[in-house]
Amino acid sequence: MKVALYARVSSDQQAEKNNSIPSQLRLLHKYAEDHNMEVIKEYIDEGESALFVNRPAFLEMISETKKQIPPFQAILVWKLSRFARNRQDSILYCIKSMLGKRGINIISISEPIDNTPQGQLMEGVIEVIDEFYSAVLAQETLRGMIENARKGYRNGGYPIYGYKNIQVFDSRGNPKTKYEINKAEARVVKLIFKLYSNGNGLKNIVMELIKKGIKPRSSSYWGKTTIANILRNETYIGWTVFNKKNKKTKGVQFKPRNEWVIIKNTHEPIITEELFNRVQSLIKERQPKNTPARVTASKYLLSGLLRCGKCDSAYGVIGYGRNRKYAYYNCLNYFKKGKNICPGRSLRADELGEDIISRVKELIFSDSNMKKLIDDINTATKSLRADHSRKITELKKKAADLQSKSRRQYEAIESGKIDLSLIAERLKELKAQRESIQDEIAYYEKLSSQVQPVYITRFMIDSYRKEMEEIFVGSNVFEQRNFLKKFIEKIIIFDEKIEIIYYAPGPKSALSKISDV
């Protein structure tokens, strides 16, 4: 069995001999040897707190387990307390559950399996809390990755075309990975951007690369998708971007840009920002939407939202009535394959649109929904402010400790006990650490000041409703449809009712009879 070793000691445990890193590693290696286990890698966090966000080696290890084929099947620890604050820590149980689903065990070499009633109860409850703490862990992992990227280090993974990974060492001597330009591939990347900026399409670029005999790194031919991905990748301008894709959806869906985490100047760029921005403008001009052409070009309000309740086919405008005065929606399966496949249900486009708008106003902007929405916001705000406050308190304590260390060093210099030249670097390091912590404190204080509770008023609810009405009165059909899509996932057409699946607090769906439509 292939295993990873995890050792940790917090700053307040450094003096305990039995807890030392070398002692833990010695015992872990002996256990692995006695049980015929192959040690793949050691992960060590020295002087780190029990908070996962403050443990870079731990976060790196968890990241490795997410690979399609994890490099190890078990994690050995001296005690579970090395993994979390205590054995009843619910985050620990969540991690055990999460890793267990990936076929990876956590083995404590000095503790028996927890078969107490409390332990069994926690294992039973974990299914309920698993989703919540998985989200917490993901958030903490993201923070760790961001901090790593700010220092110019990679967070694992295969290098993209144009770069190669090189190994470096941080200030503690821990191995890290950085990006270095692959000169041969970088020339191809520059050519791709140049060709596109000069007016060539994706197909022409593929043909040009084939003509020049240039092959991609891990395939026998270039594809239009590969070229498109290169042209959109901010890595080539020296940026590292996280939280870009929505992993909860099927296929590749990008989150709104304001949700991305962008860290600039993390590595040497291949392309200038000016050229990259010019290419993005051209892409936007040539591909105005990522939706099907018939939906983008449609002049009807509900295009792309309607689904058949009988066969789950999309609905579209497929008829205009006898005098062609009114457009009608119907099931596309009915239109293409006949009523034997689906009987369909014909609905006048203008009347259905008015009906949906009316129900959106009633359902999404109801008093109860608005109050619940603001209650949810305030609950999240309160929790976030408390987190920020705890973090600020932690950081201030660290800053005070560093200040005390610096003061003791200066006192030693003044008393002649130590030569300044011997500790100059250490003093510089302490100062840099203090400044870094002060920056973090300022960051969290700014965040906290920006997160304020919302106080609901009748005026606020009425203003939202009025704003929505103004949008529908003053906007064209494309803007109206985009507005609706912010609230409605889909509209399912049945014989005697429609079901609106919408994004808002309250019930998952709302039913309304359409016998009058």
LINTA-V988910 format. One line per field, one symbol per residue. ss: DSSP state (H for helix, E for strand, - for the rest). A space follows every 50 residues. Layout:
ss: ???
//
This chain:
ss: -EEEEEEEE-HHH---HHH-HHHHHHHHHHHHHH---EEEEEEEEE---- -HHH-HHHHHHHHHH--------EEEE--HHH-------HHHHHHHHHHH H---EEEE--------HHHHHHHHHHHHHHHHHHHHHHHHHHHHHHHHHH ------------EEEEEEE-----EEEEEEE-HHHHHHHHHHHHHHH--- -HHHHHHHHHH------------HHHHHHHHH-HHHH--EEE--E----- ---E--HHH-EEE---------HHHHHHHHHHHHHH------HHHHH--- -----EEE-----EEEEEE--------EEEEHHHHHH---------EEHH HHHHHHHHHHHHHH--HHHHHHHHHHHHHHHHHHHHHHHHHHHHHHHHHH HHHHHHHHHHHHHH-----HHHHHHHHHHHHHHHHHHHHHHHHHHHHHHH -------HHHHHHHHHHHHHHHHH--HHHHHHHHH--EEEEEE---EEEE EE------EEEEE----
//
